Amino acid sequence: MAKWVFNYDSGDYEYIENDGFQIDHGDYAYNWDDSEYRRAEERRREEDRMWRGNNDQY
């Protein structure tokens, strides 16, 4: 699922997938703000640790 994130190369906000694919342009971005994807991944890991009942780092 694409998110509305900042592309540093173009200087604009764009829909970009977590692998860097730009939906509107049909190619890949190499210099973009992926912090929203990193936060979502960290939340997913925290929830997984809570369900597993431990604090193991992986």
N, C-alpha and C positions, 0 to 999 in steps of 0.2 A: 504494500500500500504506500503510495507516494505521500510525502509531506511537503508542506509549503515552507521551504528553507531558503537561506541566503546563499547565492552563488557569488563567490568573491571575484571570479573571472569576469562575469557579466555586470556585476554590481547591482543585480536585481534579485528579487525573490522569485523562486520558481518551484514547480512541483518536481521533486527529485526522489527517486526510489532509494532504499537503503544501500544499494550497491553503486550509487552514483548516476544511474540512468536518468536523464532529463526527459520527462514525458513530453513536454511541448516541442523540444528540439530533435528528439529521436537519436541522441547520442549521449556520451558520458561526460559528466562534469568531474574535474580533477581537483578543484579548489573550492570546496563548499563546506558550509557549517553542518556537520553531522551530529552535533551535540544532542539534538532531540532524539535521534536514533540511539545514541549511547545511553541516554537517560532511560529510555524505554527498555533497553536490554538490561540495564542494572536493576530496574524495578522488577522485571521478569525473574531475574536471578534471586532477588530478595524474597519474592513470593515463593519461588521454588524452595528456597532454604527454609522458609517458615513451614511449608507443607511437609517437608522432609523432617522437620524437628531438630535440625542441627545448624551450626554456623560454619560448616566446612567451606573453605574457599576453593573455587575451581576455575 
